[in-house]
Amino acid sequence: MTYQKLVDILGDLIIQKPTTMPWGNRSLLFRDPDGNLVNFFTPVTPEALKKFEG
C-alpha cells in the first residue's frame, strides 16, 4: 500500500491518515521537516469533483 510506504518514511510526522472530509475531499495531513503542515488532497465525491471540472 502507498499509505504504508508513507508511514514507513514519515512515521510520527503524519498528523491525519487519509480521511474523506464532509465536503468530499480525501485528505492526508503531515508535517515536513521544518514543521510546516502539508495537506495532500483530492476530490472524491461527485459534488467535489464538479468543483474541479474545467
Residue pairs with C-beta under 8 A, 6 or more apart in sequence:
3 17
3 18
3 28
6 14
6 28
6 30
7 14
10 30
13 30
13 31
13 32
14 28
14 29
14 30
15 29
15 30
15 31
15 37
16 27
16 28
16 29
17 28
18 26
18 27
18 28
19 26
19 27
19 28
20 26
20 27
20 44
20 45
21 27
21 41
23 48
24 43
24 44
24 45
24 46
24 47
24 48
24 49
25 41
25 42
25 43
25 44
25 48
26 41
26 42
26 43
26 44
27 39
27 40
27 41
28 39
28 40
28 41
29 37
29 38
29 39
30 37
30 38
30 40
31 37
31 38
32 38
43 49
43 51
43 52
